[in-house]
Amino acid sequence: MNDMTKIERAIEMNDMKISAKGVQVYYGDTHAIKDVSVEIEDKTVTAFIGPSGCGKSTFLRCLNRMNDTIDICRVEGDILLDGEDIYDKRVDPVQLRAKVGMVFQKPNPFPKSIYDNIAYGPRIHGLAKNKAELDEIVEKSLRRGAIWDEVKDRLHAPGTGLSGGQQQRLCIARAVATEPEVLLMDEPCSALDPIATAQVEELIDELRQSYSVVIVTHSMQQAARVSQKTAFFHLGNLVEYDDTTKIFTNPEDPRTESYITGRIG
């Protein structure tokens, strides 16, 4: 490899937020993820698509060590965030999850006020020195979650009293309150109606200016609308990973084409 290629490669690596190599996941004796390697870019929306049970959510949960909470789960291989191994013994999973935020399928606001839903993370991570700073973080996060105008007059009302779509945007605002670098979303719209879905998709598009966003979705239309990169999983394997346009218009693997055209799924 000549020096110029080395430099180009180094520059290219800087754009990679997450780099996974040879990842295997086992639930007891079940081999759920088989030798997955993928590079996820910064300031990009990456969609994971594939049939139910193909491993996309399992792999997503490897990226912030959520699988640590499952006793029978074992993860092998390397996952680097900004070049650092997230499975290193010295890495505190709680700190990691402040950096790699997560939004789940079903909106899950805490049974607290709207304000306290957002303030919770910054409080436990010591991100605010005083009430004024905390107020600022809460407002900024709710604005980033595109919900500030709807809730600014009722910040002390319970978050659980919001509509489903508002709750999900509140959860996105809560996830960005700890200033993460990566945002993982596990089917964030599957419990929402079409209008709320459109609002969340618009928000995802705005969030990629600041974060690397990885979204698991059952909806191929959603993947096509919101992502720049798409990974197709099938039976625990990463079959194909490329620019979203290419995956949807000119996939290389016949299995990808079969899934996209509805022959498998």
C-alpha positions as CSV (number, residue, x, y, z in Angstrom):
1,M,0.0,0.0,0.0
2,N,1.6,3.3,-1.0
3,D,1.7,6.3,1.3
4,M,-1.0,8.2,-0.4
5,T,-3.4,5.2,-0.2
6,K,-2.5,4.9,3.5
7,I,-3.3,8.6,4.1
8,E,-6.6,8.3,2.2
9,R,-7.5,5.2,4.2
10,A,-6.7,7.1,7.5
11,I,-8.9,10.0,6.4
12,E,-11.7,7.6,5.4
13,M,-11.4,5.8,8.8
14,N,-12.1,9.2,10.5
15,D,-15.6,9.2,9.0
16,M,-16.3,5.8,10.6
17,K,-18.1,6.3,13.8
18,I,-18.6,2.5,14.5
19,S,-16.5,-0.3,13.2
20,A,-17.6,-3.9,13.8
21,K,-15.5,-6.8,12.9
22,G,-16.3,-10.5,13.0
23,V,-19.2,-10.1,15.5
24,Q,-20.8,-13.3,16.7
25,V,-23.8,-13.4,19.1
26,Y,-25.0,-16.5,21.0
27,Y,-28.1,-16.9,23.1
28,G,-27.1,-20.1,25.0
29,D,-26.5,-22.5,22.1
30,T,-28.3,-20.5,19.5
31,H,-26.0,-18.7,17.1
32,A,-28.0,-15.4,16.5
33,I,-25.4,-13.3,14.7
34,K,-22.9,-14.9,12.4
35,D,-19.6,-13.1,11.7
36,V,-20.9,-9.6,11.0
37,S,-18.5,-6.9,9.9
38,V,-19.8,-3.4,9.2
39,E,-18.5,0.2,9.2
40,I,-21.1,2.8,10.2
41,E,-20.4,6.4,9.2
42,D,-20.7,9.6,11.2
43,K,-23.6,12.1,10.5
44,T,-25.4,9.4,8.5
45,V,-28.6,7.4,8.9
46,T,-27.9,3.7,8.5
47,A,-31.0,1.4,8.2
48,F,-31.0,-2.3,9.2
49,I,-33.6,-4.2,7.3
50,G,-34.6,-7.8,7.0
51,P,-37.3,-10.3,8.0
52,S,-38.4,-10.8,11.6
53,G,-35.9,-12.7,13.7
54,C,-33.0,-12.1,11.3
55,G,-30.8,-10.5,13.9
56,K,-31.1,-6.8,13.1
57,S,-32.3,-5.8,16.6
58,T,-29.8,-8.2,18.3
59,F,-26.9,-6.6,16.4
60,L,-28.2,-3.1,17.1
61,R,-28.2,-3.9,20.9
62,C,-24.5,-4.9,20.6
63,L,-23.7,-1.3,19.7
64,N,-24.5,0.0,23.2
65,R,-24.0,-3.3,25.1
66,M,-27.7,-3.8,25.8
67,N,-27.2,-7.5,25.4
68,D,-25.1,-7.4,28.6
69,T,-28.4,-7.4,30.4
70,I,-29.3,-10.8,29.1
71,D,-27.6,-13.6,31.1
72,I,-27.5,-16.2,28.4
73,C,-26.1,-13.8,25.7
74,R,-22.5,-13.9,24.6
75,V,-20.9,-11.4,22.2
76,E,-17.6,-12.1,20.4
77,G,-15.6,-10.0,17.9
78,D,-14.7,-6.4,17.9
79,I,-16.9,-3.3,18.0
80,L,-15.0,0.0,18.0
81,L,-16.5,3.5,18.7
82,D,-14.2,6.2,17.5
83,G,-11.5,3.5,17.4
84,E,-12.0,2.4,21.0
85,D,-13.2,-1.1,21.9
86,I,-16.6,-0.8,23.6
87,Y,-16.3,-4.3,25.1
88,D,-13.0,-3.5,26.8
89,K,-13.3,-4.3,30.6
90,R,-12.4,-0.7,31.5
91,V,-15.5,0.6,29.6
92,D,-18.4,1.5,31.9
93,P,-21.6,0.4,30.1
94,V,-23.5,3.2,31.8
95,Q,-21.1,5.8,30.4
96,L,-21.2,4.1,27.0
97,R,-25.0,4.3,26.9
98,A,-24.8,8.1,27.5
99,K,-22.6,8.3,24.3
100,V,-24.8,5.8,22.4
101,G,-28.4,6.7,23.1
102,M,-31.3,4.3,22.3
103,V,-34.9,4.8,21.4
104,F,-37.2,1.7,21.6
105,Q,-40.1,0.3,19.6
106,K,-42.7,1.3,22.1
107,P,-42.5,4.8,23.6
108,N,-41.4,4.4,27.2
109,P,-41.4,7.7,29.0
110,F,-40.5,7.5,32.7
111,P,-43.5,7.9,35.1
112,K,-42.3,11.4,35.8
113,S,-42.9,14.9,34.5
114,I,-41.9,15.9,31.0
115,Y,-39.1,18.0,32.5
116,D,-37.8,15.2,34.7
117,N,-37.8,12.8,31.8
118,I,-35.3,14.9,30.0
119,A,-33.4,16.1,33.1
120,Y,-32.8,12.5,34.4
121,G,-29.8,11.6,32.3
122,P,-28.0,15.0,32.6
123,R,-28.5,14.8,36.4
124,I,-27.0,11.4,36.8
125,H,-24.1,12.2,34.5
126,G,-23.4,15.5,36.1
127,L,-23.9,17.5,32.9
128,A,-25.4,20.6,34.6
129,K,-23.9,22.7,37.4
130,N,-27.1,24.3,38.4
131,K,-30.9,24.7,37.7
132,A,-30.3,27.3,35.0
133,E,-28.0,25.0,33.1
134,L,-30.4,22.1,33.5
135,D,-33.3,24.2,32.3
136,E,-31.2,25.1,29.2
137,I,-30.4,21.4,28.5
138,V,-34.1,20.5,28.9
139,E,-35.3,23.2,26.4
140,K,-32.5,22.4,23.9
141,S,-33.3,18.6,24.0
142,L,-37.0,19.2,23.6
143,R,-36.3,21.4,20.7
144,R,-34.1,18.8,19.2
145,G,-36.9,16.3,19.7
146,A,-39.2,18.7,17.8
147,I,-41.7,18.7,20.7
148,W,-40.8,21.9,22.6
149,D,-43.6,24.1,21.2
150,E,-46.2,21.4,22.2
151,V,-45.0,20.9,25.8
152,K,-43.3,24.2,26.9
153,D,-46.4,25.3,28.9
154,R,-46.8,21.9,30.7
155,L,-43.3,20.8,31.6
156,H,-44.4,19.6,35.0
157,A,-47.2,17.4,33.6
158,P,-46.5,13.7,33.4
159,G,-44.8,12.5,30.2
160,T,-47.1,9.5,30.1
161,G,-50.1,11.9,29.4
162,L,-48.8,12.7,25.9
163,S,-50.0,11.0,22.7
164,G,-48.0,8.1,21.4
165,G,-46.2,10.2,18.8
166,Q,-45.4,12.9,21.3
167,Q,-44.2,10.3,23.8
168,Q,-41.8,8.9,21.1
169,R,-40.4,12.4,20.4
170,L,-40.1,12.9,24.1
171,C,-38.0,9.7,24.3
172,I,-35.8,10.9,21.4
173,A,-35.4,14.2,23.3
174,R,-34.5,12.2,26.4
175,A,-31.9,10.2,24.4
176,V,-30.2,13.3,23.1
177,A,-30.1,15.1,26.4
178,T,-26.9,13.3,27.5
179,E,-25.2,14.7,24.3
180,P,-24.7,11.3,22.7
181,E,-22.7,10.8,19.5
182,V,-24.7,7.9,18.2
183,L,-28.5,7.3,18.3
184,L,-29.8,3.8,18.0
185,M,-33.5,3.4,17.1
186,D,-35.2,0.0,17.3
187,E,-38.3,0.3,15.1
188,P,-39.2,3.7,16.6
189,C,-42.3,4.2,14.5
190,S,-43.9,0.7,14.6
191,A,-46.4,1.8,17.4
192,L,-47.2,5.1,15.7
193,D,-49.9,6.3,13.3
194,P,-48.8,7.6,9.8
195,I,-48.9,11.3,10.9
196,A,-46.7,10.7,14.0
197,T,-44.5,8.4,11.8
198,A,-43.9,11.3,9.3
199,Q,-43.0,13.6,12.2
200,V,-40.5,11.2,13.6
201,E,-39.0,10.5,10.1
202,E,-38.6,14.3,9.6
203,L,-36.9,14.5,13.0
204,I,-34.5,11.6,12.1
205,D,-33.4,13.5,9.0
206,E,-32.7,16.6,11.2
207,L,-30.8,14.6,13.8
208,R,-28.3,13.2,11.3
209,Q,-26.7,16.7,11.1
210,S,-25.5,16.1,14.6
211,Y,-25.4,12.3,15.2
212,S,-24.7,9.0,13.6
213,V,-28.2,7.4,13.5
214,V,-28.8,3.7,13.2
215,I,-32.4,2.6,12.7
216,V,-33.9,-0.9,12.6
217,T,-37.1,-0.8,10.6
218,H,-39.6,-3.4,9.2
219,S,-40.7,-0.8,6.6
220,M,-38.6,-0.8,3.5
221,Q,-40.3,2.5,2.4
222,Q,-39.1,4.0,5.7
223,A,-35.5,2.8,5.1
224,A,-35.6,4.2,1.6
225,R,-37.0,7.6,2.9
226,V,-34.7,8.2,5.9
227,S,-31.4,6.4,5.4
228,Q,-28.3,7.0,3.3
229,K,-26.9,3.5,4.0
230,T,-28.8,0.2,4.3
231,A,-27.7,-3.2,5.7
232,F,-29.8,-6.3,4.8
233,F,-29.8,-9.1,7.4
234,H,-31.0,-12.6,6.8
235,L,-30.8,-15.6,9.2
236,G,-28.2,-13.9,11.4
237,N,-26.0,-13.0,8.4
238,L,-25.3,-9.5,7.1
239,V,-26.0,-10.3,3.4
240,E,-25.4,-6.9,1.9
241,Y,-24.4,-3.3,3.0
242,D,-24.3,-0.4,0.6
243,D,-25.8,3.0,-0.3
244,T,-29.5,2.9,0.2
245,T,-30.2,3.8,-3.4
246,K,-28.1,0.9,-4.6
247,I,-29.6,-1.6,-2.2
248,F,-33.1,-0.7,-3.4
249,T,-32.4,-0.3,-7.1
250,N,-29.5,-2.6,-7.9
251,P,-28.7,-5.1,-5.1
252,E,-25.9,-7.5,-5.7
253,D,-27.1,-10.5,-3.7
254,P,-30.2,-12.4,-5.0
255,R,-31.5,-12.7,-1.4
256,T,-31.6,-8.9,-1.1
257,E,-33.5,-8.7,-4.3
258,S,-35.9,-11.3,-3.2
259,Y,-36.6,-9.5,0.1
260,I,-37.0,-6.1,-1.6
261,T,-39.4,-7.4,-4.2
262,G,-41.4,-9.2,-1.5
263,R,-40.5,-12.8,-2.4
264,I,-39.0,-13.5,1.1
265,G,-39.9,-11.8,4.3
